Amino acid sequence: MDSALSDPHNGSAEAGTPANGTTRPPSTPEGIALAYGSLLLMALLPIFFGALRSVRCARGKSSSDMPETITSRDAARFPIIASCTLLGLYLFFKIFSQEYINLLLSMYFFVLGILALSHTISPFMNKFFPANFPNRQYQLLFTQGSGENKEEIINYEFDTKDLACLGLSSVVGVWYLLRKHWIANNLFGLAFSLNGVELLHLNNVSTGCILLGGLFIYDIFWVFGTNVMVTVAKSFEAPIKLVFPQDLLEKGLEADNFAMLGLGDIVIPGIFIALLLRFDISLKKNTHTYFYTSFAAYIFGLGLTIFIMHIFKHAQPALLYLVPACIGFPVLVALAKGEVAEMFSYESSAVILPHTPRLTHYPTVSGSPASLADSMQQKLAGPRRRRPQNPSTIYEESNPKDPAAATESKEESTEASASKRLEKKEK
């Protein structure tokens, strides 16, 4: 989506004519600075905390609950799928009534927003529950078929604390559904962004470069080449963007002249920054150099986007500035530190997590197959008395490939035992 635009129903970013025909006074420089600064801050929060939670998500969950991993094939397909979706929405808004489409989308994002916001606030809400809180476990299970052909469609486990978070999130959802207030929109947008950064994982840096490079071209084409993206952004009434009023200082919470930032400009660079944080941790140097470098690069790229948009008074594709910054800055740091090979060979999905059992010592195997089988039987049967073995037997087991030497050793040991018996008789 676009980096920053005015609200589609309220005129341009600087001045315009609202629907009632009255002239809107231009936004003050202070109000514009507050709006752009707030958008920048709201974009940084889900990236920072989503990256931290992506590390905990990878470490704390079992292999069956691992987050969705984006491969290089998925990354190459994504710009094409996104283009088809964007063009489809554009045609829908041109053919069908905008009110009915937005009503359907509002109901859809109402449900998704409640679930996303509940998942976001759940770790924070757990700290407010008392220790003696009656926390019961529940499971929502939908299956298809019967017997051996039964397949799980939905298997959702939750507890009483999750229900409390769902109830609180539902209040925000009803507020958004009834009023479409910009604060409720931003709460859902922040939840979507944080969940996206946390749960979408790139498997390596090369995949991240493919994804960001493809969307770099996608964003430039659909913003500068056509009016499709701008039209969809203005017509789409759903929490897929963060908005902040430029006239907040004049009108307070009822302000209606908005600048906006698309969630794609947060999530796409955010999952790449989260990948670099996991790469930092894999180096085991107790430093987060690449994470902080890419985070600073994002601030620089988004700040440059807002500056150019404000100067030229035209919507800007944020990825035009974010992609070179978020990829170029960490690569330059890797070149300076001589870690380019390590960066591009790092596989996020191949990292051995702390809960994964590892074999660090490989036992040596020696002896004949018969002796190994006998030792295994002794371990399975438990401790038992060992029968004494004469030197010839030990020699035979340690040298199974030399039968001639084993025969000679057996004869020598027999002669030695016979001479000992004669000496005892003479005594």
C-alpha positions as CSV (number, residue, x, y, z in Angstrom):
1,M,0.0,0.0,0.0
2,D,1.0,3.6,-0.3
3,S,3.3,5.2,2.2
4,A,1.3,8.2,3.3
5,L,-1.9,9.7,1.9
6,S,-4.7,11.9,3.1
7,D,-7.9,10.3,4.2
8,P,-9.9,9.5,1.1
9,H,-13.1,11.1,2.4
10,N,-11.6,14.3,3.6
11,G,-9.6,16.0,0.9
12,S,-5.8,16.3,0.4
13,A,-3.1,16.3,2.9
14,E,-2.8,20.1,2.9
15,A,-6.1,21.6,2.0
16,G,-9.2,20.4,0.2
17,T,-13.0,20.5,-0.1
18,P,-14.9,18.0,2.0
19,A,-18.1,16.3,1.0
20,N,-20.4,19.1,2.4
21,G,-18.8,21.7,0.1
22,T,-17.2,23.8,2.8
23,T,-13.6,24.7,2.6
24,R,-11.3,23.0,5.0
25,P,-8.6,25.2,6.6
26,P,-5.1,24.1,5.9
27,S,-3.3,22.0,8.5
28,T,-0.7,23.7,10.6
29,P,2.9,22.8,10.4
30,E,2.8,21.5,14.0
31,G,-0.2,19.3,13.2
32,I,1.6,17.9,10.1
33,A,4.8,17.2,12.1
34,L,2.7,15.5,14.8
35,A,0.9,13.3,12.3
36,Y,4.1,12.2,10.5
37,G,6.0,11.6,13.7
38,S,3.1,9.6,15.1
39,L,3.0,7.4,11.9
40,L,6.7,6.8,12.2
41,L,6.5,5.8,15.8
42,M,3.5,3.5,15.2
43,A,5.4,1.8,12.4
44,L,8.4,1.2,14.6
45,L,6.5,-0.3,17.5
46,P,5.2,-3.5,15.8
47,I,8.6,-4.0,14.1
48,F,10.6,-3.8,17.3
49,F,8.3,-5.9,19.5
50,G,7.3,-8.2,16.6
51,A,10.9,-9.1,16.0
52,L,11.5,-9.9,19.7
53,R,8.4,-12.0,19.8
54,S,9.4,-13.8,16.6
55,V,12.5,-15.1,18.5
56,R,10.4,-16.3,21.4
57,C,8.0,-17.8,18.9
58,A,10.7,-19.8,17.2
59,R,12.2,-21.0,20.5
60,G,9.2,-21.7,22.6
61,K,6.9,-23.7,20.3
62,S,7.0,-27.2,19.2
63,S,7.8,-28.2,15.6
64,S,4.1,-28.7,14.8
65,D,3.3,-25.1,15.9
66,M,6.1,-23.3,14.2
67,P,5.3,-20.0,12.4
68,E,4.7,-19.8,8.7
69,T,8.0,-19.9,6.8
70,I,8.3,-18.0,3.5
71,T,10.5,-19.8,1.0
72,S,12.2,-18.4,-2.1
73,R,9.4,-19.8,-4.3
74,D,6.8,-18.1,-2.1
75,A,8.7,-14.8,-2.2
76,A,8.9,-14.9,-6.0
77,R,5.2,-15.5,-6.3
78,F,4.1,-13.0,-3.8
79,P,4.3,-9.8,-6.0
80,I,2.3,-11.5,-8.7
81,I,-0.4,-12.6,-6.2
82,A,-0.5,-9.2,-4.6
83,S,-0.9,-7.5,-8.1
84,C,-3.8,-9.8,-9.0
85,T,-5.5,-9.1,-5.6
86,L,-5.0,-5.4,-6.0
87,L,-6.3,-5.3,-9.5
88,G,-9.3,-7.5,-8.5
89,L,-10.2,-5.1,-5.7
90,Y,-9.9,-2.2,-8.1
91,L,-12.3,-3.8,-10.5
92,F,-14.7,-4.7,-7.7
93,F,-14.9,-1.1,-6.6
94,K,-15.5,0.0,-10.2
95,I,-18.2,-2.5,-10.9
96,F,-20.1,-3.0,-7.6
97,S,-21.4,-0.6,-5.0
98,Q,-18.6,0.6,-2.7
99,E,-20.9,0.5,0.4
100,Y,-21.8,-3.1,0.1
101,I,-18.2,-4.2,-0.5
102,N,-17.0,-2.2,2.5
103,L,-19.7,-3.7,4.7
104,L,-18.6,-7.2,3.8
105,L,-15.0,-6.3,4.4
106,S,-15.8,-4.6,7.7
107,M,-17.4,-7.8,9.0
108,Y,-14.4,-9.9,7.8
109,F,-11.8,-7.6,9.4
110,F,-14.0,-7.3,12.5
111,V,-13.5,-11.0,13.3
112,L,-9.8,-11.0,12.2
113,G,-9.1,-7.8,14.2
114,I,-10.5,-9.3,17.4
115,L,-8.4,-12.4,17.1
116,A,-5.3,-10.5,16.2
117,L,-5.7,-7.9,19.0
118,S,-6.4,-10.7,21.5
119,H,-3.2,-12.5,20.5
120,T,-1.3,-9.3,20.8
121,I,-2.4,-8.2,24.3
122,S,-2.5,-11.8,25.7
123,P,1.1,-11.7,27.1
124,F,0.6,-8.3,28.7
125,M,-2.8,-9.2,30.2
126,N,-1.4,-12.4,31.8
127,K,0.6,-10.1,34.2
128,F,-2.6,-8.5,35.5
129,F,-4.4,-11.7,36.4
130,P,-4.0,-12.7,40.1
131,A,-2.2,-16.0,40.9
132,N,-5.4,-17.6,42.2
133,F,-7.4,-16.8,39.1
134,P,-9.5,-19.8,38.0
135,N,-7.9,-20.6,34.6
136,R,-9.7,-23.4,32.9
137,Q,-8.7,-25.0,29.6
138,Y,-11.0,-25.2,26.5
139,Q,-10.7,-26.6,23.1
140,L,-12.6,-25.8,19.9
141,L,-12.5,-28.7,17.5
142,F,-14.1,-29.1,14.1
143,T,-13.5,-32.3,12.1
144,Q,-14.6,-33.6,8.7
145,G,-15.3,-37.2,8.0
146,S,-15.3,-40.2,10.3
147,G,-13.1,-43.1,11.4
148,E,-9.7,-43.2,9.7
149,N,-10.7,-40.5,7.2
150,K,-11.4,-37.9,9.9
151,E,-9.6,-34.7,9.3
152,E,-9.2,-31.7,11.6
153,I,-10.4,-28.4,10.2
154,I,-10.1,-26.2,13.3
155,N,-8.3,-27.2,16.5
156,Y,-8.1,-24.2,18.7
157,E,-7.0,-24.5,22.4
158,F,-7.6,-21.6,24.8
159,D,-8.2,-20.9,28.4
160,T,-10.2,-18.5,30.6
161,K,-7.5,-15.7,30.3
162,D,-7.8,-15.9,26.5
163,L,-11.5,-15.5,26.8
164,A,-11.0,-12.3,28.9
165,C,-8.6,-11.0,26.2
166,L,-11.2,-11.8,23.5
167,G,-13.9,-10.0,25.5
168,L,-11.7,-6.8,25.7
169,S,-10.8,-7.0,22.1
170,S,-14.5,-7.4,21.1
171,V,-15.2,-4.0,22.7
172,V,-12.6,-2.4,20.4
173,G,-14.1,-4.4,17.5
174,V,-17.7,-3.1,18.2
175,W,-16.3,0.4,18.5
176,Y,-14.6,0.1,15.1
177,L,-17.6,-1.5,13.5
178,L,-20.0,1.2,14.7
179,R,-17.9,4.3,14.5
180,K,-14.9,3.5,12.2
181,H,-12.9,5.6,14.6
182,W,-9.3,6.2,13.7
183,I,-8.1,5.0,17.1
184,A,-9.9,1.7,16.8
185,N,-8.6,1.4,13.2
186,N,-5.0,1.9,14.5
187,L,-5.4,-0.6,17.3
188,F,-6.4,-3.3,14.8
189,G,-3.7,-2.1,12.3
190,L,-1.0,-2.4,15.0
191,A,-2.2,-5.8,16.0
192,F,-2.1,-7.0,12.3
193,S,1.4,-5.6,11.9
194,L,2.8,-7.1,15.0
195,N,1.3,-10.5,14.3
196,G,2.6,-10.4,10.8
197,V,6.2,-9.7,11.9
198,E,6.0,-12.3,14.6
199,L,4.4,-15.2,12.7
200,L,5.8,-14.7,9.2
201,H,9.4,-15.9,9.0
202,L,11.8,-15.7,6.1
203,N,14.0,-18.8,5.9
204,N,17.1,-17.0,4.8
205,V,18.5,-13.6,3.7
206,S,18.4,-14.5,0.0
207,T,14.6,-15.1,0.2
208,G,14.3,-11.8,1.9
209,C,16.1,-10.0,-0.9
210,I,13.9,-11.8,-3.5
211,L,10.7,-10.7,-1.6
212,L,11.7,-7.1,-1.0
213,G,13.1,-6.8,-4.6
214,G,9.9,-8.0,-6.1
215,L,7.7,-5.8,-4.0
216,F,10.0,-2.9,-4.7
217,I,9.0,-3.1,-8.4
218,Y,5.4,-3.9,-7.5
219,D,5.1,-0.7,-5.3
220,I,6.7,1.6,-7.9
221,F,4.5,0.3,-10.7
222,W,1.2,0.4,-9.0
223,V,1.8,3.9,-7.5
224,F,3.6,5.7,-10.2
225,G,2.5,3.7,-13.3
226,T,-1.2,3.6,-12.5
227,N,-3.8,5.1,-10.1
228,V,-4.9,1.6,-9.0
229,M,-3.3,1.5,-5.6
230,V,-4.3,5.0,-4.7
231,T,-7.9,4.4,-5.7
232,V,-8.1,1.2,-3.7
233,A,-6.5,2.8,-0.7
234,K,-9.0,5.6,-0.8
235,S,-12.0,3.3,-1.3
236,F,-11.0,0.5,1.1
237,E,-12.5,1.0,4.5
238,A,-10.6,-1.6,6.5
239,P,-7.8,-1.5,9.1
240,I,-5.1,-2.2,6.5
241,K,-3.4,1.1,7.1
242,L,-2.4,3.3,10.0
243,V,-3.9,6.8,10.1
244,F,-3.2,9.9,12.1
245,P,-5.1,13.3,11.8
246,Q,-3.1,16.3,10.8
247,D,-5.7,18.6,12.4
248,L,-5.6,16.9,15.8
249,L,-4.4,20.1,17.6
250,E,-7.4,22.0,16.2
251,K,-10.3,19.4,16.4
252,G,-9.1,16.9,19.0
253,L,-10.3,13.3,18.7
254,E,-12.9,14.3,16.1
255,A,-10.2,15.4,13.6
256,D,-10.8,14.2,10.0
257,N,-7.8,15.2,7.9
258,F,-5.6,12.1,7.9
259,A,-2.2,11.0,6.7
260,M,-1.8,7.3,6.4
261,L,0.7,4.5,6.1
262,G,0.0,1.1,4.6
263,L,0.5,-2.0,6.7
264,G,2.5,-3.6,3.9
265,D,5.2,-0.9,4.4
266,I,5.5,-2.1,8.0
267,V,5.2,-5.9,7.7
268,I,7.4,-6.6,4.7
269,P,10.5,-4.8,5.9
270,G,9.6,-5.9,9.4
271,I,9.9,-9.6,8.7
272,F,13.3,-9.0,7.1
273,I,14.5,-7.0,10.2
274,A,13.2,-9.9,12.4
275,L,15.3,-12.3,10.3
276,L,18.4,-10.3,10.9
277,L,17.7,-10.3,14.7
278,R,17.6,-14.1,14.6
279,F,20.8,-14.0,12.6
280,D,22.4,-11.9,15.2
281,I,21.4,-14.4,17.9
282,S,22.8,-17.3,15.8
283,L,26.3,-15.6,15.8
284,K,26.4,-15.9,19.6
285,K,28.3,-12.7,20.0
286,N,25.9,-11.0,22.4
287,T,25.5,-8.1,20.0
288,H,22.5,-7.2,17.8
289,T,24.5,-5.2,15.2
290,Y,22.5,-6.2,12.1
291,F,19.2,-5.8,13.9
292,Y,20.0,-2.3,15.0
293,T,21.5,-1.4,11.7
294,S,18.4,-2.5,9.8
295,F,16.1,-0.8,12.3
296,A,18.0,2.5,11.8
297,A,17.8,1.9,8.1
298,Y,14.1,1.6,8.3
299,I,13.8,4.9,10.2
300,F,15.9,6.6,7.6
301,G,14.0,5.1,4.7
302,L,10.5,5.9,6.1
303,G,11.7,9.4,7.1
304,L,12.9,10.0,3.6
305,T,9.6,8.8,2.2
306,I,7.6,11.2,4.4
307,F,9.9,14.1,3.5
308,I,9.7,13.5,-0.3
309,M,5.9,13.0,-0.1
310,H,5.5,16.3,1.8
311,I,7.7,18.2,-0.6
312,F,6.1,16.9,-3.8
313,K,2.5,16.6,-2.4
314,H,2.1,13.2,-4.0
315,A,1.6,9.7,-2.7
316,Q,5.0,7.8,-2.5
317,P,5.7,4.1,-2.7
318,A,7.5,3.6,0.6
319,L,9.3,0.5,-0.5
320,L,11.1,2.6,-3.1
321,Y,13.1,4.0,-0.2
322,L,12.8,1.3,2.4
323,V,14.1,-1.7,0.4
324,P,17.5,-0.2,-0.6
325,A,18.0,1.1,2.9
326,C,16.9,-2.1,4.8
327,I,19.0,-4.3,2.5
328,G,21.9,-2.0,1.7
329,F,22.8,-0.9,5.2
330,P,23.2,-4.5,6.7
331,V,25.1,-5.7,3.7
332,L,27.6,-2.8,4.0
333,V,28.0,-3.7,7.7
334,A,28.6,-7.4,6.7
335,L,31.2,-6.3,4.2
336,A,33.0,-4.2,6.8
337,K,33.0,-7.1,9.3
338,G,33.7,-9.8,6.7
339,E,30.5,-11.8,7.4
340,V,28.8,-11.7,4.1
341,A,29.1,-15.4,3.6
342,E,27.7,-16.1,7.1
343,M,24.8,-13.8,6.4
344,F,23.7,-15.4,3.2
345,S,24.4,-18.9,4.3
346,Y,22.3,-18.5,7.5
347,E,19.1,-20.7,7.5
348,S,16.5,-19.6,10.0
349,S,14.6,-22.9,9.8
350,A,17.8,-24.9,10.4
351,V,18.7,-23.2,13.7
352,I,18.9,-25.7,16.5
353,L,16.6,-24.4,19.2
354,P,17.3,-24.7,22.9
355,H,14.6,-27.4,23.4
356,T,15.8,-29.5,20.6
357,P,17.8,-32.6,21.7
358,R,21.3,-32.7,20.3
359,L,23.9,-35.5,20.1
360,T,27.2,-33.9,21.0
361,H,29.3,-37.1,21.7
362,Y,29.6,-39.9,19.2
363,P,30.6,-43.2,20.9
364,T,33.4,-45.3,19.4
365,V,32.5,-48.8,18.2
366,S,35.1,-51.6,18.4
367,G,35.1,-55.4,18.7
368,S,33.5,-58.2,16.7
369,P,29.8,-58.3,15.8
370,A,29.4,-61.2,18.3
371,S,30.8,-59.2,21.1
372,L,28.7,-56.2,20.3
373,A,25.5,-58.3,20.2
374,D,26.4,-59.8,23.5
375,S,27.0,-56.4,25.1
376,M,23.6,-55.2,23.8
377,Q,21.9,-58.2,25.2
378,Q,23.5,-57.6,28.6
379,K,22.3,-54.0,28.6
380,L,18.8,-55.0,27.7
381,A,18.6,-57.9,30.3
382,G,20.0,-55.8,33.1
383,P,23.2,-56.2,35.1
384,R,24.5,-59.8,35.3
385,R,27.7,-61.5,36.5
386,R,30.4,-61.5,33.9
387,R,32.0,-64.9,33.2
388,P,35.8,-64.9,33.4
389,Q,37.4,-65.1,30.1
390,N,40.8,-66.5,29.4
391,P,43.4,-64.5,27.5
392,S,42.8,-66.6,24.3
393,T,39.2,-65.6,24.1
394,I,40.0,-61.9,24.6
395,Y,42.6,-62.1,21.9
396,E,40.2,-63.8,19.5
397,E,37.6,-61.1,20.0
398,S,40.1,-58.2,19.5
399,N,41.6,-59.8,16.4
400,P,38.8,-61.5,14.4
401,K,40.4,-60.9,11.1
402,D,43.7,-62.8,11.8
403,P,42.7,-66.5,12.3
404,A,46.3,-67.8,12.0
405,A,47.5,-65.5,14.8
406,A,44.5,-66.5,16.9
407,T,45.3,-70.2,16.5
408,E,48.9,-69.7,17.5
409,S,47.8,-67.7,20.5
410,K,45.4,-70.4,21.6
411,E,48.1,-73.1,21.4
412,E,50.5,-70.9,23.4
413,S,47.9,-70.3,26.1
414,T,47.1,-74.1,26.3
415,E,50.8,-75.0,26.7
416,A,51.2,-72.3,29.4
417,S,48.2,-73.6,31.4
418,A,49.5,-77.2,31.1
419,S,52.9,-76.3,32.4
420,K,51.3,-74.5,35.4
421,R,49.3,-77.6,36.3
422,L,52.6,-79.7,36.2
423,E,54.3,-77.3,38.5
424,K,51.4,-77.5,41.0
425,K,51.6,-81.4,41.0
426,E,55.3,-81.4,41.6
427,K,54.9,-79.0,44.6
